[in-house]
Amino acid sequence: MSEYSGAVTASSFGDPKAEFHALISGCGVYDLSWRSKIVLTGSDRVRWANGIVTNNVRDLGEGYGNYNFLLNAQGKIQGDLYVYNFGDHLMVDTERAQTPKILEMFDKYIIMDDVEVADVSDKLTAIAVQGPKSIDVLRKLGLTIADELEPSKVEKMVWNGIGTSVTRMANEIALTLEIWVAPENAGPLWDALLQAGAKPVGTEALESFRVAAGIPKYGQDITDKYIPQETEQFQALHFSKGCYLGQEIVERVRSRGAVHRHYAGFAIAGPPPAPGTEIQVDGKRVGEITSARSVAVNGNEKTLALGYIRKESGEPGTAVQVNGSEALVFQPPYREVLHS
C-alpha cells in the first residue's frame, strides 16, 4: 500500500510486470478511490461551468462528459478534470490530490451565480477494468456492454441489484472502463471481477502504462507553469465556445500558431531518469523529463519517459541525450507496448 494522488491504495499485488501485461493484453482491475466526485447543481451551473473550464460543457448531451483544464487569468493550468452532464446536475471527476484547490477556485468564481458545489466522494467511488478482455469480464457479471462503447459516455446499469454507472475512458492504447458505485458496494464488485477473470493491478503497473500511453499526470507532467497548447492535450480545448477563464491567452497562442516547447515522449538507452533531469542536444539544455519508467516491451525492458522539449529539437525520431544516454523523441503513445 502507498499514497497515490491523495489516497492510500495498492501499489502492487506482488508482480508489477504481470499486472502491466494484464492491462494491455488481458483484463486488469484497479482501485480508483484516488479519484473524487464533485456535484454542481443550481440553475446557472451549465453557463457558469462553461465559463470556467476550457472545453465545451454547454453542448454536452445528457450522459456525456469531456476532459478539461482549469486555468488562471494568465492561462496557466491549475488542474485537470472531467465534466459530465446528468441533466439536473453536472458531475466533476478529478484526482483527490487536486480537489482542495479545485473547490477553492470554484468557490472564488461563484459570485452572483445560482451554483451549489458538493463533494460527494464519500458517497461515490469507482473501480476500473482495462485491457482487451474487459468487456468479456463485465458481461460475465451480467452487465450489458456494447462491443463499441462511445468514449466519455456514461451508461446506467444494474449489477446484482445494485445501481452502477459505466463509462469508457478515451485512450489510444487500451480499452479502459470505469464502474461507479457506492463505496459499500466496491468490495463485493471487486471480488466479483476477480472471480470473472480480472487480475488485480496496483499503481506501479498503472504508472508504467500511463507513461507508455503518454497520459500526463497533473502535478507531475502538467503543472501551473504550463499553458494548454504546450501539453499537446488538445482534446481539452474548444476554440469557439466563447469566453472562459484564461481564454485570452489560449486564443493568443492559437492565433500566433506557435509555442516554444511541447510535451513529448522519450525512449532512453539507460535507466529511468529522475523528474527534472535535463534533456540536452550538443551539451545544451533543450528540455526536461517529467516522468520515467522501465517498461516491458516485446519481452525486453525499455526506459520510456515523458517531458517537455523545445520545438526545434522535438520532432519524432530526433536523437537527444538524457543523463549521458542517447534517447529518441517519439510522439506518445509508444505503440510497441501493444505487442509486448
C-alpha positions in Angstrom: 0.0 0.0 0.0 1.1 3.6 -0.7 -0.2 7.1 -1.2 -1.2 7.8 -4.8 -2.9 11.1 -5.9 -4.3 11.8 -2.5 -5.4 8.4 -1.4 -3.9 5.2 0.0 -4.2 2.3 -2.4 -2.3 -0.8 -3.5 1.0 -0.1 -5.2 1.4 -3.8 -6.2 -0.2 -7.2 -5.8 3.2 -8.9 -6.0 4.2 -8.9 -9.7 4.0 -5.4 -11.4 5.3 -6.9 -14.7 2.4 -9.4 -14.8 0.0 -6.7 -13.8 1.2 -4.4 -16.6 0.8 -7.3 -19.0 -2.8 -7.7 -17.9 -3.6 -4.1 -18.6 -2.5 -4.3 -22.2 -3.3 -8.0 -23.2 -5.9 -9.3 -20.7 -8.1 -7.6 -18.1 -6.6 -5.8 -15.2 -8.8 -4.3 -12.4 -7.6 -1.4 -10.2 -8.9 0.9 -7.5 -10.0 4.4 -8.4 -10.6 5.7 -4.8 -7.9 8.3 -5.7 -10.5 10.0 -7.9 -13.0 12.3 -6.4 -16.5 13.3 -7.5 -18.0 16.8 -7.2 -21.6 17.6 -8.0 -22.7 21.0 -9.4 -26.4 22.0 -9.1 -28.4 25.2 -9.5 -29.9 27.0 -12.4 -26.7 28.6 -13.6 -24.5 25.5 -13.3 -24.0 24.9 -17.1 -23.4 28.5 -18.0 -21.1 29.0 -15.1 -19.1 25.8 -15.7 -18.8 26.6 -19.4 -17.1 29.9 -18.4 -14.6 28.4 -16.1 -13.2 25.3 -17.9 -11.5 25.0 -21.3 -13.9 22.6 -23.1 -17.5 23.0 -24.3 -19.7 22.0 -21.3 -22.7 23.9 -22.6 -23.4 21.5 -25.5 -22.7 18.2 -23.8 -25.5 15.7 -24.3 -27.1 14.1 -21.3 -24.9 11.2 -20.1 -21.8 12.6 -21.8 -18.6 14.1 -20.5 -15.4 15.7 -21.7 -11.9 16.4 -20.5 -11.0 20.0 -19.3 -8.3 22.2 -17.9 -8.9 24.8 -15.2 -6.8 27.9 -15.9 -6.0 31.1 -14.1 -6.3 34.5 -15.7 -2.7 34.2 -17.1 -3.7 31.0 -18.9 -1.6 28.7 -16.6 -3.0 25.3 -15.8 -4.4 25.0 -12.3 -5.8 21.5 -12.6 -7.4 19.0 -14.9 -10.8 17.3 -14.7 -13.7 15.6 -16.5 -17.2 17.2 -16.5 -20.3 15.0 -17.1 -23.8 16.2 -17.8 -26.5 14.3 -16.0 -29.4 16.5 -16.8 -30.3 18.0 -13.4 -26.7 18.3 -12.3 -23.1 18.2 -13.6 -20.5 15.8 -12.2 -16.8 16.8 -11.9 -14.3 13.9 -11.8 -10.7 14.7 -10.7 -7.9 13.4 -8.6 -8.3 13.7 -4.8 -4.9 15.5 -4.6 -6.3 18.3 -6.8 -9.7 18.5 -5.1 -9.0 21.2 -2.4 -7.5 23.6 -5.0 -10.3 23.0 -7.4 -13.0 23.5 -4.8 -11.2 26.7 -3.7 -11.2 28.0 -7.3 -14.9 27.1 -7.7 -15.8 29.0 -4.6 -13.7 32.0 -5.7 -15.5 32.3 -9.0 -19.1 31.7 -7.9 -20.1 35.3 -7.3 -23.8 36.0 -8.0 -24.4 32.7 -9.7 -27.0 30.1 -8.7 -24.5 27.3 -8.4 -24.1 24.8 -5.5 -21.0 22.7 -5.1 -20.9 19.4 -3.2 -18.0 17.0 -2.8 -19.7 13.6 -2.9 -16.5 11.4 -2.9 -17.7 9.7 0.3 -20.9 8.6 -1.5 -19.5 7.6 -4.9 -16.3 5.7 -5.8 -15.0 3.8 -8.8 -13.2 0.7 -10.0 -11.6 0.4 -13.4 -11.1 -2.6 -15.7 -8.7 -2.3 -18.6 -7.5 -4.4 -21.5 -8.9 -6.3 -24.5 -10.8 -8.8 -22.3 -12.5 -6.2 -20.1 -15.9 -6.3 -21.9 -16.0 -10.1 -21.6 -15.3 -9.9 -17.9 -18.1 -7.3 -17.4 -20.5 -9.4 -19.3 -19.8 -12.3 -17.0 -21.1 -10.1 -14.2 -24.4 -9.7 -16.2 -23.6 -6.1 -17.3 -24.9 -5.3 -20.8 -21.8 -3.9 -22.5 -21.9 -3.0 -26.2 -19.0 -4.0 -28.5 -18.4 -0.4 -29.5 -18.6 1.9 -26.5 -18.5 5.7 -27.0 -15.7 7.3 -25.0 -16.8 9.5 -22.1 -20.5 8.4 -22.3 -21.9 7.1 -19.0 -24.4 4.2 -19.1 -26.6 3.5 -16.1 -26.7 -0.3 -15.3 -27.7 -2.6 -12.5 -25.3 -5.3 -11.1 -26.6 -7.8 -8.5 -29.5 -5.4 -7.7 -27.1 -2.5 -7.2 -27.2 0.7 -9.3 -23.9 1.4 -11.2 -22.7 3.7 -13.9 -20.2 2.5 -16.5 -18.1 4.8 -18.7 -15.3 4.3 -21.2 -12.2 6.5 -20.9 -10.6 7.7 -24.1 -7.1 6.4 -24.7 -5.4 5.0 -27.8 -3.6 2.1 -26.2 -6.1 0.1 -24.2 -9.8 -0.3 -23.5 -10.5 1.3 -20.1 -13.9 1.1 -18.4 -14.8 2.7 -15.1 -17.6 1.4 -12.9 -19.0 3.9 -10.5 -20.6 2.5 -7.3 -21.4 3.5 -3.7 -18.3 2.8 -1.5 -20.1 0.0 0.4 -20.5 -1.9 -2.9 -16.9 -1.6 -4.1 -15.6 -4.6 -2.2 -18.2 -7.1 -3.5 -17.8 -5.7 -7.0 -14.0 -6.1 -6.8 -14.4 -9.7 -5.6 -16.8 -10.5 -8.4 -14.5 -9.0 -11.0 -11.6 -11.2 -9.8 -13.9 -14.3 -9.9 -14.8 -13.3 -13.5 -11.1 -13.4 -14.5 -9.7 -9.9 -13.9 -6.2 -9.6 -12.5 -5.7 -7.1 -9.6 -3.3 -4.2 -10.6 -1.5 -1.7 -8.4 -0.3 1.8 -9.1 3.3 0.6 -10.1 1.9 -1.1 -13.1 -0.6 1.6 -13.7 2.2 4.2 -13.8 4.1 2.1 -16.3 1.1 2.0 -18.5 0.5 5.7 -18.1 4.0 6.6 -19.2 3.9 4.2 -22.2 0.5 5.6 -23.2 1.7 9.2 -22.9 -1.1 10.2 -20.4 0.1 13.2 -18.4 -0.5 13.4 -14.7 -1.3 16.8 -13.1 1.3 17.9 -10.6 4.0 15.9 -12.4 3.7 16.2 -16.2 1.4 19.2 -16.1 1.8 22.0 -13.6 0.9 25.6 -13.2 4.0 26.7 -15.2 2.5 25.3 -18.5 -0.2 26.7 -20.8 -2.6 24.2 -22.5 -1.0 24.1 -26.0 2.4 23.1 -24.6 0.9 20.0 -23.1 -0.4 18.7 -26.5 -3.7 17.8 -24.8 -5.9 19.5 -27.5 -8.9 17.3 -26.6 -9.2 19.6 -23.5 -9.7 22.7 -25.6 -12.6 24.2 -27.5 -11.8 27.3 -29.6 -15.3 28.5 -30.5 -17.4 28.1 -27.4 -16.9 31.7 -26.2 -15.2 33.3 -23.2 -13.8 31.3 -20.2 -11.2 31.9 -17.6 -7.8 32.2 -19.2 -9.3 32.1 -22.8 -7.5 35.2 -23.9 -4.1 33.6 -23.5 -5.2 30.4 -25.2 -6.6 32.3 -28.1 -3.5 34.5 -28.4 -1.3 31.4 -28.7 -3.7 29.8 -31.2 -3.7 32.9 -33.4 0.0 33.2 -33.4 0.3 29.4 -34.1 3.4 28.6 -32.1 4.7 27.6 -28.6 8.4 27.3 -27.8 8.2 23.9 -26.1 5.9 20.9 -26.2 5.1 17.6 -24.5 6.7 14.5 -25.9 7.8 11.0 -25.2 11.4 9.7 -25.0 12.9 6.2 -25.4 16.1 6.2 -23.4 19.1 3.9 -23.7 19.7 4.0 -19.9 18.0 3.7 -16.5 14.9 5.8 -15.8 16.0 9.4 -15.0 14.5 11.4 -12.1 11.9 14.1 -12.8 13.6 17.4 -13.7 16.5 15.7 -15.4 17.8 17.8 -18.4 17.3 16.8 -22.0 20.3 18.0 -24.0 21.4 18.4 -27.6 25.2 19.0 -28.1 25.5 19.8 -24.4 22.8 22.4 -24.4 19.6 22.1 -22.4 16.5 21.8 -24.6 14.0 20.4 -22.2 13.3 18.3 -19.1 12.0 14.9 -18.1 8.8 14.8 -16.0 8.1 11.0 -15.7 10.1 7.9 -16.5 9.5 4.2 -16.1 11.2 0.9 -17.1 8.6 -0.9 -19.2 8.5 -4.4 -20.7 8.3 -4.1 -24.5 8.4 -7.2 -26.6 9.9 -9.2 -23.7 12.6 -6.6 -23.0 12.9 -3.8 -20.5 12.9 -0.4 -22.1 13.1 3.0 -20.5 10.3 5.3 -21.5 9.8 8.9 -20.4 7.6 11.9 -20.8 8.7 15.5 -20.7 8.9 18.8 -22.5 11.3 19.8 -25.3 11.9 22.8 -27.4 10.1 22.7 -30.7 13.2 22.9 -32.8 14.6 19.8 -31.1 11.4 17.8 -30.6 10.5 16.2 -33.9 9.8 12.4 -33.5 12.9 10.4 -34.3 15.3 13.2 -33.2 18.3 12.0 -31.1 18.8 13.7 -27.8 20.8 13.0 -24.6 19.4 12.3 -21.1 21.9 11.7 -18.3 24.6 11.0 -20.9 22.5 8.3 -22.5 21.1 8.5 -26.1 17.4 9.0 -26.3 14.9 9.2 -29.2 12.0 11.6 -29.3 8.6 9.9 -30.0 5.0 11.1 -30.2 3.0 9.3 -27.5 1.7 6.7 -27.2 4.6 4.2 -27.5 2.8 1.8 -29.8 5.2 -1.1 -29.4 3.6 -1.8 -25.9 0.6 -3.2 -27.7 2.7 -6.2 -28.8 4.7 -6.7 -25.6 
